[in-house]
C-alpha cells in the first residue's frame, strides 16, 4: 500500500464526485447496455466458463525467526512479487487473486481451466517460496502476522492529511474512500458473527476471507433470468458442500465464548457473516445479500443501476474496450455485492458476454476440489434449464433460507429441495443424488464423456457420502485437541497449521479426500 499523499489525493478525488452526476451517467449507460442486449451483442454461440481464485500468503521461510517454516503466520505480499507471479492484488496486503482465461464449457474447456490454475499456481508457489512464503487456499485465516495481533492487523489505520487509510490494505481508492464518507459518528465498520464483534475504522476486516468464484456465460443473454433463478436455488446446497470457515483468529472471540460454545453455536461458514456485516455497515439497504430473482434481462440491468452507491467514482479514462461505452455502469457494478450476481461486459464486441458470477463458495483445500465446484455449477446451469427441473418452483424465501441454513450448519443443515417428481424433500442423500446427477448430465450434454463427467464431480460425491466438508474437518480436529487438553486458542492455531501442512502436499495435484482415513482415489 502507498502511504504517501497520492492515495489520499485519490480518495479526496473520489469523495468530490457529484453523486447525482454519477447516477445520471450510470442510468444513461444502462440504456446503452439494454440496446446492446437487444442487438445481440452479448450473445455467444456456446456456454463459456471462467474462474476467480483468491489466496492469502503465510510465512514459510527457513532463515529468519519471523518466517520460521511451519509457523505459517500471515504475511504481506510485496507488490512486485504479485506482478512476477501474474496475480492480481486484492483487499489486504496478504491477498492475491488469479483469474483464468474463459473457456468453452466442455471437457477440453474444463481441462484447460484445471491446467491453467495448476500451472500458474505452481509457478507462483515457486516464486513465493524464494521469498519465504506460501500461498494458502482457505476461507478465513486464523494466524496473524508474526509479532502482531489479528485485531491490530485488521484495525490499524493512519491519518494522511485528514484521510483515514488502512495500514494493511492495498491501494484501492474505492475501499479507502468508504472509511472517509459520512459524518464522524457514522463512520466505521464491524464484523458481526456468532461469538465475534470487531469494530474498525475501515473495511479492512473483510480481508479475513477468501473465495473461489465460478463464472458461467450464457449462450443467449435472454436466457440469463432463467439460469439466474436456478443459480439461486442451488446456492444453498452447493455452499453446504463447500463450507470452510468455522473459526476466527481465537483472540477475536468475545469473552463468554469458549471452545465448547464455539463448537456448539458457531457457524460453519463465517465468511458469509464477515462479508455481509463489514460491507453492509455503511449502507441503508444491505448491499451484500441473497438477491431477488428477475424475470427479464433488462430488469437485471435496472437493479444494478438502482443499487445504493457508496462511493461515486470519477469517470474512468477511456481505452479501446467495447464496454468503455458503459464504463460508469461497470464501475457501479463493481460494488453490486450479491451472493449471485449478473454481469454484462466484454473487452471487445466478440467477447462481450452476459454471465452469472457464483460467489457463495469459499476457497477450498485443493485445486481439484475447487474445479469440482466450477464443474458442478456449470453442469447444473447447463442441465437444469434444459430439463426444466421443477426445483425452479421452489419459492425464493425457501432458497434464501437454505442458503443461510448452510452458513450455519453446512451439510448438517435442513435444506429443502424439489425432486424430479415435484415432491419436496429434506433428505440429504436424495437432494445430492439429484443435484449431482444433473450436474453430471449437464457436463455430458456439453461434450464430456460419461467417465470424465463423473470424475469432475467425484470430490463432491465423496463429501456427501462421508458427510465431510473442510469445515467439519477443522471442527473435528479442534474437538480432538480440546479433548486432549489444549486450550481453544492452541487448538485452532494447531488445526490451521495442520490444514496448511496437508495442503502443501495436495494443493496442486491431490484432493481433500486424502486428508481423512476414509479418503479414496478420485
ABEGO torsion letter per residue (X at the ends): XBABAAAAAAAAAAAABBAAAAAAAAAAAAAAAAAAAAAGAABBABBBBBBBBBBBBBBABAABAAABBGAGBBBBBBAAAAAAAGBBBBABAABBBBBBBBBBBBAAAAAAAAAAAAAAAAAAAAAAAAAGBBBBBBABBABBBBGBBAAAAAABBBBBGGBBBBAABBABAAAAAAAABEBAAABEBBBBBBGBBBBBABAAAAAABBBBBBBBBBABAAAAAAAAAAAAAAAAAAAAAABABABBBAAABBAABBAAAAAAABBABAAAAAAAAAAAAABABBABBBBBBBABAAAAAAAAAABBBABBBBBBBBBABAAAAAAAAAAAAAABBBABBBBBBEABAAABBBBBBBAABBBBABAAAAAAAAAAAAAAAAAAAAAGBAAAABBAAAAAAAAAAAAAAEAABBBBBBBAAGBBBABAAAAAAAAAAAAAAAAAAAGBBAAAAAAAAAAAAAAAAAGBBAAAAAAAAAAAAAAAGBBAAAAAAAAAAAAAAAAAAAAAABBAAAABAABBBX
